């Protein structure tokens, strides 16, 4: 699943003509493109999807959404370690085989 997640802008800089920001998503920090919101400033919140800030968001809405996502485990799903997710999927796949008596190559 790929979510649009609210994040707080920590800093903004120009990189080779592209406006970029460091954004905090409830403890996970990622680089985000600001080309759709070029006037976004540090301290402001935005909804980010696939690395692009798409819409400005007020702080209260951002915090409530991040808390909900964290409660539902969606932040870990969205930002977690892809190798850890792959290992968990492999274990689940193996467990289902054991339960159903199936053998896969």
C-alpha positions, 0 to 999 in steps of 0.5 A: 500500500502506498499512502499520502502521509503528513509530514513536518518540513525540517529544512528546505534547499535547492538541489540542482534547480529542484526545491527539496525538503527534509521532512519528518513523518512522526520520527521517520525522516525522508527527502521530499520534492517541493516542486508542487508547493514551492513556497512551503517553509520549515515548520509547516506541514504537508501531505506527501505522496511518493516523495512529492509534497502535494498539499499544505496541512495544518498542524493539528490535522497532521498530528491526528493523522500521524497518530492514527497511522501509527496506531494502525501500524501504517507508518511501519508498513509505509516506512519500515525496512523493506528487507524486514517486510520481505522476511515477514512475508516469507515467514507468513508464506511458509506458515500458510504452507505448513497449515495447508500442507502445501509444498512450494518450490 
